[in-house]
Each structure stands twice: as structure tokens, then as C-alpha cells.
Amino acid sequence: MRLVKSLGPTDHAAIPVGQVMPDPSTIVPVSEELFEICRRSYSYDRTPLASQVDAVDDSSPF
């Protein structure tokens, strides 16, 4: 079964998406303060994962 509503022609969907290729010589580095803020957003506590399976759902026919 396929549930979809046709919204008409999709010719515009085939148009390639443009890419921005900046000139590396014009890129200005961020300040140390801003870099530290960005770096902290990727930090995490390096503790053991200790994962466990709580439940398994095998009811899907797929």
C-alpha cells in the first residue's frame, strides 16, 4: 500500500542544488573565545555507556 497525495508536476525537484565555494583566502578565523564556545558544544562526559535493552517490539509485519 502506498499513501501519497500528488501535488502536481515535480520538474523543479530535478534542478541541481547550488554549492557555495568560498575563497579560502577570504575566510576569517573566529576568536578563541567563540571557538571555545563551539568546542564545548561537542564535549561530553566520557563515562561507560552501560547500555541495556528494555523492550523489544516484534509486532511489525515488516
Secondary structure as a PSIPRED ss2 file (coil, helix, strand):
# PSIPRED VFORMAT (PSIPRED V4.0)

   1 M C   1.000  0.000  0.000
   2 R C   1.000  0.000  0.000
   3 L C   1.000  0.000  0.000
   4 V C   1.000  0.000  0.000
   5 K C   1.000  0.000  0.000
   6 S C   1.000  0.000  0.000
   7 L C   1.000  0.000  0.000
   8 G C   1.000  0.000  0.000
   9 P C   1.000  0.000  0.000
  10 T C   1.000  0.000  0.000
  11 D H   0.000  1.000  0.000
  12 H H   0.000  1.000  0.000
  13 A H   0.000  1.000  0.000
  14 A H   0.000  1.000  0.000
  15 I C   1.000  0.000  0.000
  16 P C   1.000  0.000  0.000
  17 V C   1.000  0.000  0.000
  18 G C   1.000  0.000  0.000
  19 Q C   1.000  0.000  0.000
  20 V C   1.000  0.000  0.000
  21 M C   1.000  0.000  0.000
  22 P C   1.000  0.000  0.000
  23 D C   1.000  0.000  0.000
  24 P H   0.000  1.000  0.000
  25 S H   0.000  1.000  0.000
  26 T H   0.000  1.000  0.000
  27 I C   1.000  0.000  0.000
  28 V C   1.000  0.000  0.000
  29 P C   1.000  0.000  0.000
  30 V C   1.000  0.000  0.000
  31 S C   1.000  0.000  0.000
  32 E H   0.000  1.000  0.000
  33 E H   0.000  1.000  0.000
  34 L H   0.000  1.000  0.000
  35 F H   0.000  1.000  0.000
  36 E H   0.000  1.000  0.000
  37 I H   0.000  1.000  0.000
  38 C H   0.000  1.000  0.000
  39 R H   0.000  1.000  0.000
  40 R H   0.000  1.000  0.000
  41 S C   1.000  0.000  0.000
  42 Y C   1.000  0.000  0.000
  43 S C   1.000  0.000  0.000
  44 Y C   1.000  0.000  0.000
  45 D C   1.000  0.000  0.000
  46 R C   1.000  0.000  0.000
  47 T C   1.000  0.000  0.000
  48 P C   1.000  0.000  0.000
  49 L C   1.000  0.000  0.000
  50 A C   1.000  0.000  0.000
  51 S C   1.000  0.000  0.000
  52 Q C   1.000  0.000  0.000
  53 V C   1.000  0.000  0.000
  54 D C   1.000  0.000  0.000
  55 A C   1.000  0.000  0.000
  56 V C   1.000  0.000  0.000
  57 D C   1.000  0.000  0.000
  58 D C   1.000  0.000  0.000
  59 S C   1.000  0.000  0.000
  60 S C   1.000  0.000  0.000
  61 P C   1.000  0.000  0.000
  62 F C   1.000  0.000  0.000
